[in-house]
Amino acid sequence: MADIKLISAYKRYDTESVLNGVSIHVNNGEYISLIGASGCGKTTTLKIIAGLIKACSGQVLFNNVNASKLSENKSRAVIVDQNVLLFPHMTVERNINFGLRIRRVSKEKIKEKTEKLLEMIQLSEHKNKFPSELSGGQMQRVAIARAMAIEPEVLLLDEPFSKLDVSLREDMRKFIKEVHENHKITIIMVTHDKEEAFLMSDRVAFMDNGKIEQYDTPENIYKRPNSMKVARFFGHCNFIEGTIENSVFTSKLGTYSVDEKKEGKVTMLIRSEQIKIVREGEQNATGIVTDYRYAGEKSYLKLDSNGVTLGIHTTEDIKYRLRDTIHIKIDYKKGVLLW
């Protein structure tokens, strides 16, 4: 396992700035995800940690030792990306133990470790097959086993499931989680999939324009985003503009007492699921339907509530029509104030 620190990493390509002072600390045995839009710097960050790219400035520390000063023979980090690059002329077995063979590990140790890894990825009966005879999910498992064979301190995954179909993706997520839990290995994963980041990770780092905007638990990032940018990325949002005076939030939708001493203009974030359709008399607001979309188990509605646009979703099996007036209850207690 490895405790990893990336400290003030900057990276430029000619005139393009890719990373702008990225710092992140990953604890021993932690599973974290780097997420953000294309070009935000997440893969560059991963490759700097892996030692595949050199930062213009900054440090990478493995267990508080500068990575550049560690022995070249010491396996520090292994990266597995979305393009599974197995040796086509080697069997599954020889692909897995390739790293052990070039390190001149004893034949007995190679045999023992290869058998354990084949059992771990449930491909023992396929050990003599070539990559061309495997499914996408099987090849991905072989790539993971090959990475694990040399006992890296950290496993780096660059969008490892993006090219798999839905069912294989679910299987591989489960497999990686089992590897993490059973081997207590530190894992850093790049992903563009929000659900995947939340399901897999202890903490998530949201990146934008070469910076980490928020690094926190999945629950905190979703329920307590530190900016509109973070909030928008992780789900359907309603932003209600208003002011706070004497601990009272006032907007076009009315007033609500808040536990906040700061005063002035503010925006309250309300997630779509925090607005419920209710019976008349139970509401704290009403809205006129301006858009309705059916999406199977959910329906999405856009409402005009006294000049404020609200997006909500409902599981009720009711078809709403444009210009219908509906009664809603906004759960202000779960609102997040963004200054």
C-alpha positions as CSV (number, residue, x, y, z in Angstrom):
1,M,0.0,0.0,0.0
2,A,1.0,3.6,-0.4
3,D,0.2,6.9,1.1
4,I,0.4,9.3,-1.9
5,K,0.9,13.0,-2.0
6,L,0.9,15.1,-5.1
7,I,2.1,18.6,-4.1
8,S,1.5,21.8,-6.2
9,A,1.8,20.1,-9.6
10,Y,2.0,22.3,-12.6
11,K,2.1,21.1,-16.2
12,R,2.3,23.1,-19.5
13,Y,2.5,22.0,-23.1
14,D,4.0,25.0,-25.0
15,T,1.4,27.8,-24.3
16,E,-1.3,25.5,-22.9
17,S,-1.6,25.2,-19.2
18,V,-2.9,21.7,-18.2
19,L,-2.4,21.6,-14.4
20,N,-2.4,24.6,-12.2
21,G,-1.1,23.7,-8.8
22,V,-2.8,20.4,-8.2
23,S,-2.4,19.0,-4.7
24,I,-4.0,15.8,-3.5
25,H,-3.4,13.4,-0.6
26,V,-4.5,9.7,-0.9
27,N,-4.3,7.7,2.3
28,N,-3.0,4.1,2.5
29,G,-5.5,1.7,1.1
30,E,-7.9,4.4,0.0
31,Y,-9.9,4.3,-3.3
32,I,-10.3,7.7,-4.8
33,S,-11.7,8.9,-8.2
34,L,-10.6,11.9,-10.3
35,I,-13.6,13.2,-12.3
36,G,-14.4,16.1,-14.5
37,A,-15.1,17.1,-18.1
38,S,-12.7,16.2,-20.9
39,G,-9.5,18.3,-20.8
40,C,-9.8,19.1,-17.1
41,G,-6.4,17.5,-16.3
42,K,-7.5,14.2,-14.6
43,T,-5.5,11.9,-16.9
44,T,-2.4,14.1,-16.7
45,T,-2.6,14.1,-12.9
46,L,-2.8,10.3,-13.0
47,K,0.2,9.9,-15.3
48,I,2.3,12.3,-13.2
49,I,1.6,10.1,-10.2
50,A,2.5,7.0,-12.3
51,G,5.8,8.6,-13.4
52,L,4.8,8.5,-17.1
53,I,4.7,12.3,-17.4
54,K,7.0,14.8,-15.6
55,A,5.4,17.8,-14.0
56,C,6.9,21.2,-14.8
57,S,7.1,21.7,-11.0
58,G,5.7,20.0,-7.9
59,Q,6.4,16.8,-6.1
60,V,5.0,13.2,-5.9
61,L,5.6,11.5,-2.6
62,F,5.1,7.8,-1.9
63,N,5.0,7.2,1.8
64,N,6.7,10.6,2.3
65,V,9.6,9.7,0.0
66,N,10.1,11.7,-3.2
67,A,9.1,9.3,-6.1
68,S,12.0,10.5,-8.2
69,K,14.4,9.2,-5.5
70,L,13.0,5.7,-5.2
71,S,14.8,2.8,-6.7
72,E,14.0,2.0,-10.3
73,N,13.5,-1.6,-9.3
74,K,10.9,-0.8,-6.8
75,S,7.4,-1.1,-8.1
76,R,5.6,2.1,-7.1
77,A,2.6,2.4,-9.3
78,V,1.1,0.5,-12.2
79,I,-1.4,2.0,-14.6
80,V,-4.2,0.2,-16.5
81,D,-6.1,2.3,-19.1
82,Q,-9.2,1.9,-21.2
83,N,-7.2,0.4,-24.1
84,V,-6.3,-3.1,-22.9
85,L,-2.8,-3.7,-24.2
86,L,-2.1,-7.4,-23.8
87,F,0.7,-9.1,-25.7
88,P,-1.2,-10.9,-28.6
89,H,1.4,-13.6,-29.0
90,M,1.3,-14.6,-25.3
91,T,-1.2,-16.7,-23.5
92,V,-3.2,-15.4,-20.6
93,E,-0.8,-17.1,-18.2
94,R,2.3,-15.6,-19.8
95,N,0.7,-12.1,-20.0
96,I,0.0,-12.2,-16.3
97,N,3.4,-13.3,-15.2
98,F,5.3,-11.1,-17.8
99,G,6.4,-8.6,-15.1
100,L,7.6,-11.4,-12.8
101,R,9.7,-13.0,-15.6
102,I,11.5,-9.8,-16.5
103,R,12.2,-9.2,-12.8
104,R,13.8,-12.7,-12.8
105,V,11.6,-14.0,-10.0
106,S,12.1,-17.8,-9.4
107,K,10.0,-20.2,-11.5
108,E,8.4,-21.6,-8.3
109,K,7.3,-18.2,-7.2
110,I,6.0,-17.3,-10.7
111,K,4.0,-20.5,-10.8
112,E,2.5,-19.9,-7.4
113,K,1.6,-16.3,-7.9
114,T,0.2,-16.8,-11.4
115,E,-2.1,-19.6,-10.2
116,K,-3.4,-17.3,-7.4
117,L,-4.0,-14.5,-9.8
118,L,-5.8,-16.7,-12.3
119,E,-8.0,-17.9,-9.5
120,M,-8.6,-14.4,-8.4
121,I,-9.8,-13.3,-11.8
122,Q,-11.7,-16.6,-12.3
123,L,-9.8,-17.5,-15.5
124,S,-7.9,-20.5,-14.5
125,E,-9.5,-22.7,-17.2
126,H,-8.6,-20.0,-19.8
127,K,-4.9,-19.7,-18.9
128,N,-3.7,-21.2,-22.2
129,K,-5.9,-19.0,-24.4
130,F,-4.6,-16.0,-26.4
131,P,-6.1,-12.5,-26.0
132,S,-7.9,-12.8,-29.4
133,E,-9.9,-15.7,-27.8
134,L,-11.1,-13.6,-24.8
135,S,-14.1,-11.3,-24.3
136,G,-13.6,-7.6,-23.4
137,G,-14.2,-8.2,-19.8
138,Q,-11.9,-11.2,-19.6
139,M,-9.1,-9.1,-21.3
140,Q,-9.6,-6.3,-18.7
141,R,-9.3,-8.8,-15.9
142,V,-6.1,-10.2,-17.3
143,A,-4.7,-6.6,-17.5
144,I,-5.6,-6.1,-13.8
145,A,-4.0,-9.4,-12.8
146,R,-0.8,-8.5,-14.8
147,A,-0.7,-5.2,-12.9
148,M,-1.3,-6.9,-9.5
149,A,1.4,-9.6,-10.2
150,I,4.3,-7.2,-9.4
151,E,2.6,-6.1,-6.2
152,P,2.4,-2.4,-6.9
153,E,2.0,0.1,-4.0
154,V,-0.8,1.7,-6.0
155,L,-3.1,0.7,-8.8
156,L,-3.9,3.5,-11.3
157,L,-7.0,3.1,-13.5
158,D,-7.6,5.4,-16.5
159,E,-11.3,5.0,-17.4
160,P,-11.0,1.2,-17.2
161,F,-14.6,0.4,-17.9
162,S,-15.5,3.0,-20.6
163,K,-15.3,0.6,-23.5
164,L,-17.3,-2.2,-21.9
165,D,-21.0,-2.8,-22.3
166,V,-23.3,-2.2,-19.4
167,S,-23.4,-5.7,-18.0
168,L,-19.6,-6.2,-18.3
169,R,-19.1,-2.8,-16.7
170,E,-21.1,-3.8,-13.7
171,D,-19.1,-7.1,-13.4
172,M,-15.8,-5.2,-13.6
173,R,-16.8,-2.7,-11.0
174,K,-17.6,-5.5,-8.6
175,F,-14.4,-7.2,-9.4
176,I,-12.3,-4.1,-8.8
177,K,-14.0,-3.4,-5.5
178,E,-13.3,-7.0,-4.4
179,V,-9.6,-6.6,-5.4
180,H,-9.5,-3.4,-3.3
181,E,-11.2,-4.8,-0.3
182,N,-9.3,-8.1,-0.3
183,H,-5.8,-6.7,-1.0
184,K,-6.2,-3.3,0.7
185,I,-4.4,-1.7,-2.2
186,T,-4.4,2.0,-2.8
187,I,-6.4,2.8,-6.0
188,I,-6.7,6.0,-8.0
189,M,-9.2,5.9,-10.8
190,V,-10.0,8.4,-13.6
191,T,-13.6,8.3,-14.7
192,H,-16.2,10.5,-16.5
193,D,-19.1,8.5,-14.9
194,K,-20.6,10.2,-11.9
195,E,-22.4,7.1,-10.6
196,E,-19.2,5.0,-11.0
197,A,-17.2,7.6,-9.0
198,F,-19.8,7.6,-6.2
199,L,-20.2,3.8,-6.1
200,M,-16.6,2.9,-6.1
201,S,-14.8,5.6,-4.2
202,D,-14.0,6.6,-0.6
203,R,-13.4,10.1,-1.8
204,V,-13.9,12.0,-5.1
205,A,-11.8,14.8,-6.6
206,F,-13.7,17.0,-9.0
207,M,-11.4,18.7,-11.5
208,D,-11.9,21.7,-13.7
209,N,-9.4,23.8,-15.8
210,G,-6.4,22.0,-14.3
211,K,-7.5,22.5,-10.7
212,I,-9.2,20.4,-8.0
213,E,-12.4,22.2,-7.2
214,Q,-13.6,19.9,-4.4
215,Y,-12.1,16.8,-2.8
216,D,-14.5,15.0,-0.5
217,T,-16.6,12.0,0.2
218,P,-19.3,11.2,-2.4
219,E,-22.0,12.2,0.0
220,N,-20.5,15.6,0.8
221,I,-19.8,16.4,-2.8
222,Y,-23.4,15.7,-3.7
223,K,-25.2,17.1,-0.6
224,R,-22.7,19.9,0.2
225,P,-21.0,21.1,-3.0
226,N,-18.8,24.1,-2.5
227,S,-19.8,25.9,-5.8
228,M,-22.4,26.0,-8.5
229,K,-19.9,24.4,-10.9
230,V,-19.6,21.3,-8.6
231,A,-23.3,21.2,-8.0
232,R,-24.2,21.2,-11.7
233,F,-21.8,18.5,-12.6
234,F,-23.2,16.0,-10.0
235,G,-26.9,16.2,-10.6
236,H,-30.1,18.1,-11.5
237,C,-30.0,21.5,-9.7
238,N,-32.3,24.3,-9.0
239,F,-30.7,27.6,-8.1
240,I,-33.0,30.0,-6.2
241,E,-31.6,33.5,-5.9
242,G,-32.4,35.5,-2.8
243,T,-31.1,37.4,0.2
244,I,-30.5,36.6,3.8
245,E,-31.3,39.1,6.6
246,N,-31.7,38.3,10.2
247,S,-31.3,34.5,9.4
248,V,-34.2,34.6,7.0
249,F,-33.8,33.6,3.4
250,T,-36.1,35.6,1.1
251,S,-36.7,34.8,-2.6
252,K,-39.5,35.0,-5.2
253,L,-40.9,31.8,-3.6
254,G,-41.3,33.3,-0.2
255,T,-39.3,33.3,3.1
256,Y,-37.6,30.6,5.1
257,S,-35.6,30.6,8.3
258,V,-32.0,29.5,8.0
259,D,-29.2,28.7,10.4
260,E,-26.9,31.4,8.8
261,K,-25.5,34.5,10.4
262,K,-23.9,35.9,7.2
263,E,-26.1,38.4,5.3
264,G,-26.5,39.5,1.7
265,K,-27.2,38.1,-1.7
266,V,-27.0,34.3,-1.9
267,T,-28.1,31.4,-4.1
268,M,-29.8,28.4,-2.6
269,L,-29.2,25.0,-4.2
270,I,-32.2,22.7,-4.2
271,R,-31.8,19.3,-5.8
272,S,-34.7,18.0,-8.0
273,E,-35.5,15.2,-5.6
274,Q,-35.9,17.7,-2.8
275,I,-39.1,19.0,-4.4
276,K,-42.2,16.8,-4.1
277,I,-45.6,17.0,-5.7
278,V,-48.2,17.2,-2.9
279,R,-51.9,17.5,-2.5
280,E,-53.5,21.0,-2.2
281,G,-53.0,22.4,1.2
282,E,-49.7,20.6,1.8
283,Q,-47.7,22.8,-0.5
284,N,-45.3,25.7,0.2
285,A,-45.3,26.7,-3.5
286,T,-47.1,26.1,-6.8
287,G,-45.8,25.8,-10.3
288,I,-47.1,25.8,-13.9
289,V,-45.8,23.0,-16.1
290,T,-43.7,24.3,-18.9
291,D,-42.2,21.0,-20.0
292,Y,-42.9,17.4,-19.4
293,R,-40.6,14.4,-20.3
294,Y,-41.4,10.7,-19.8
295,A,-38.4,8.6,-19.1
296,G,-39.7,5.2,-17.9
297,E,-39.4,4.9,-14.2
298,K,-39.2,8.6,-13.8
299,S,-40.8,11.7,-15.4
300,Y,-39.1,15.0,-15.6
301,L,-41.0,18.3,-15.3
302,K,-40.0,21.9,-15.6
303,L,-42.1,24.4,-13.7
304,D,-42.5,28.1,-13.6
305,S,-43.1,29.1,-9.9
306,N,-43.6,32.8,-9.6
307,G,-40.9,33.5,-12.2
308,V,-38.5,30.9,-10.8
309,T,-37.7,27.9,-13.1
310,L,-37.7,24.6,-11.2
311,G,-36.8,21.2,-12.5
312,I,-38.2,18.2,-10.7
313,H,-38.7,14.5,-11.3
314,T,-41.4,12.2,-10.1
315,T,-42.1,8.5,-10.1
316,E,-45.9,9.0,-10.1
317,D,-47.7,7.4,-13.0
318,I,-49.5,10.6,-13.9
319,K,-49.1,12.3,-17.2
320,Y,-49.0,16.1,-16.8
321,R,-49.9,18.5,-19.5
322,L,-48.4,21.9,-20.4
323,R,-49.8,24.7,-18.3
324,D,-51.1,22.4,-15.6
325,T,-50.8,23.9,-12.2
326,I,-49.4,21.6,-9.6
327,H,-48.7,21.9,-5.8
328,I,-45.2,21.3,-4.6
329,K,-43.3,21.2,-1.3
330,I,-39.7,22.4,-1.3
331,D,-37.5,20.8,1.4
332,Y,-35.5,24.0,2.3
333,K,-33.8,22.2,5.2
334,K,-31.7,20.3,2.6
335,G,-30.9,23.4,0.6
336,V,-27.3,24.5,0.3
337,L,-26.3,28.2,0.4
338,L,-23.8,29.2,-2.2
339,W,-22.3,32.7,-1.8
